Each structure stands twice: as C-alpha cells, then as structure tokens.
Amino acid sequence: MKIIQRRKIWYILSLVLIVPGLLAVIFWGLKASIDFTGGTLIELEFPQKEKVVTADVRTPLEKEGFSNLNIQNTSDNIILIRTVQLDKERVVKAKEILAEKLGEVKELRLETIGPTISHELTKKAIISVIVASIIIVLYVAFAFRKVPRPANSWRFGVAAVVALIHDALFIIGVFAILGHFFGIEVDSLFITAVLTIIGFSVNDTIVVFDRIRENLIKHPEEDFEEVANASVVQTLDRSINTSFTVLLVLIALYLFGGESIKYFILALLMGVVIGTYSSIFNASALLVSWENFARNRATKKPEA
C-alpha cells in the first residue's frame, strides 16, 4: 500500500474537509452557550403532561416579554430553556406563567452565569488548547531525541501538532455549520471534547511515529519515505481496530445516553474518525514532506 506516496490526495481531501468549516467559523462563528456568553439555564419538568413541545413554552413566555429564548426538549415532558441572564424574580415569574398554561412545573436545574465568568471561561479554553499544543511539541521532541539522522525530533513534534490542529479545526468547523443551521451550541463540554480529541489524535500519531523511529534504526540505509510508508502500513490494523472499538462505545452512548451529553458524544465520534484519518494519512505524510524539503534544500536539488 502506497499511502505516503499518495500524500497529495490526502492533503487535498483534508482541505475539502476543513475549508467549509473554516469559512463557517469566519462568516457565522460558533453558536456559544451561556457558558461563554453568560445567561440563565432552566430545566423544567411538566409531570402532568405526556409531551410538551417547544412552542408550548415559547409562546406564553414571549407574550410576557421574555426574549432571546433557546428552548429544546430533553425528553417528552422536560424542557431546557437558555436565555439572557434572569434574576430570581424573573425565573419565578417564568415558572408561574408556564404553570398556568401547562400545569405543575418542577424545576430540575437552574444555572446562571455572569458575563465576567463566561469571559474567563473563554479565555481559559483558548489558553488550554495553546498550552496543550506546546507541551505536546516539547514532549514529542524530547521522546524522539535519539531518532537517527537526518530525521529531526522537532519535526516529529511539530508534525504531530499540525495533525491535531487539523482535527480540532475540523470539529470546530462542523459545529459552526451545525450551530448556524440547527442552532447547536458549544459549551464547556465542547472544549473538553476538543481536548480529548487532541489527546486521542496525538496518541495514535505517536504510535506511528514510534514505528518510524524503530524502522529508521533497523534500516538506516533505506529511503525515509519508504520507511515511513512501511511504518504506517504496519500500524494500520492497530489504528483502525482501536478506533473501531472506541466508536462502538461512543455510538452506544450517543443513542442511549442522556440529552445533556449528546453533542459532547457527537464531537467525540467525529473526532475519533478524523483523528484516525489524520494519524494514518496526514501526520507521517507531513513529516515526509518536511524531510524531503529539508534534504532538497540542503542539497539544493528540487524534489522530483
């Protein structure tokens, strides 16, 4: 299997996967939840109703002056309301309005996040991703410090981070599209999902890189591109089997888990798939492209 030799195909495919999402982020942005914008979240149960639709809740509340309502069903008779920050009196008023319209109302959850806290969460989320990327580069460079020349340990680290950024951008782009067309919001769980995906992607990539290092030591006379391709093929079964078992668990959680973690699991599902793809088709290919560029630059010969 000539995976590395066909790397231009994988680069083009990656662009096709990422560019639409990047455009969505640029023009539409992510639909942020109250975790990042500040606001109030109320989860209500209507025990006397077998099924409550969002219109049953939205219409009476909007008539009484409640605005910027994001309402969704978490089950047949449970409603989740996200709105601007409300004081205690307004929350009580909202429940009274709904009780008059729909009967008994049971409060399951009430969360209010101010703009200062939400700004701090946004800042910490960005910092956490940056810090994680830097630490990964340093760790991989240190772990591969004894890789035979002309290979460079820093290139292994940077290639791994570029691959994980590829995965993170894909997930962020998909959720920007989902947020624009389906109103799906990103919250602190989404950041957790992105960081988890980064960890999974790096773990899979390092397995492939480690095999490249081993093969470089065993066959120092062979061409770097051939060694990299052989290493990817040798670890292919392991990567696919590991990801498949993880996907089985995530699919079960998505189908039968709670509504509150549905989009967290969805992000992980897509992340595992794209992480496996980047580990097999992108990370080592980037490493080979960089090595070829460095070699040709040193010898001042253009790549064939």
C-alpha positions, -999 to +999 in steps of 0.1 A: +000+000+000+015+033-011-001+056+014+027+082+018+034+083-019-002+094-025+000+122+001-011+149-023-045+132-024-048+133+014-037+169+015-065+178-010-090+157+009-081+175+042-086+208+026-121+197+013-129+186+049-116+217+067-122+247+044-160+247+045-159+246+083-133+274+084-155+296+062-184+288+085-163+299+115-152+331+097-187+342+085-210+327+111-189+318+141-197+293+167-230+295+185-219+299+221-239+287+250-243+306+282-210+291+294-193+316+272-219+344+267-234+345+302-271+339+309-296+316+326-303+279+320-336+264+334-345+228+331-382+222+338-403+190+340-441+190+335-453+159+353-489+163+342-480+164+305-471+133+285-454+155+258-445+192+257-434+209+225-411+240+225-440+262+211-460+254+243-432+271+263-420+298+239-454+314+231-466+323+266-431+334+277-426+357+247-461+372+253-449+382+288-418+399+275-392+371+277-368+373+248-337+355+233-351+322+242-334+290+232-357+261+240-352+224+234-368+191+246-345+168+266-374+143+269-411+142+261-421+163+292-388+180+301-378+213+286-344+231+286-345+269+284-315+290+277-319+328+278-303+360+289-294+364+325-325+365+347-328+375+383-347+353+408-379+372+404-380+367+366-373+330+370-402+326+394-424+346+370-415+324+341-424+292+361-457+308+372-466+316+335-458+280+324-476+265+354-507+285+345-505+273+309-492+237+313-500+227+348-475+216+375-439+227+369-409+210+386-376+227+384-348+202+377-319+226+372-312+263+374-278+278+364-270+315+360-236+326+346-225+362+346-206+378+317-174+380+338-173+343+345-182+334+309-153+357+296-129+339+319-141+305+306-135+316+271-100+329+279-091+297+298-104+275+269-082+292+244-052+291+267-057+254+275-056+244+238-024+265+232-006+252+263-016+216+254-001+220+219+031+235+232+036+207+257+029+181+231+056+195+208+081+196+236+073+161+248+074+145+213+107+163+205+122+150+238+108+115+234+122+113+198+155+130+206+175+099+196+159+094+162+187+087+136+198+115+114+189+131+090+155+129+108+149+156+133+129+151+166+114+186+164+099+178+131+081+148+147+067+171+174+055+198+150+040+173+126+020+157+154+007+191+165-002+201+129-022+169+126-041+176+159-048+212+148-062+197+116-085+175+137-095+204+161-103+227+131-125+201+115-146+196+147-148+234+153-159+239+117-185+212+118-200+227+149-200+262+133-221+247+105-244+228+129-248+259+150-258+281+120-283+256+105-295+237+135-289+260+165-264+236+182-244+255+208-209+249+221-203+248+258-176+239+282-182+202+274-173+210+238-139+223+249-135+191+269-143+171+237-118+190+216-090+184+242-100+147+244-098+145+206-064+162+206-051+136+231-065+107+211-050+121+179-016+125+194-016+091+210-024+074+176+001+096+158+029+088+182+023+051+177+030+055+140+060+078+146+075+054+171+073+027+145+091+050+120+118+056+146+122+019+151+124+012+114+149+040+108+172+024+134+168-011+118+171+001+082+192+033+082+201+028+045+166+029+033+148+060+019+129+079+046+097+080+025+098+042+021+104+037+058+075+060+067+051+042+044+061+008+057+056+020+093+021+034+085+011+001+069+025-019+098+004+001+123-027+004+101-046-026+117-038-013+152-051+022+145-083+010+128-091-016+154-085+007+183-107+034+168-134+010+159-138-002+195-139+034+208-166+042+182-187+013+193-188+027+228-195+062+216-223+052+193-240+034+222-236+065+244-250+087+217-280+065+211-288+057+247-271+084+268-286+115+282-296+145+262-272+167+281-241+149+267-255+142+232-234+168+214-204+161+235-205+125+223-212+137+188-180+157+189-160+127+202-175+105+175-164+128+147-131+135+165-122+098+167-129+093+130-109+124+118-082+117+144-077+082+129-077+096+094-051+123+102-028+098+121-028+074+091-029+097+061-016+132+073+009+131+101+035+109+086+029+124+052+036+159+066+068+145+082+079+131+049+072+163+030+092+183+055+121+158+055+122+159+017+121+197+017+149+199+042+170+173+023+164+190-011+172+224+004+204+211+018+215+195-015+199+224-035+180+199-057+144+203-065+121+175-054+112+151-082 
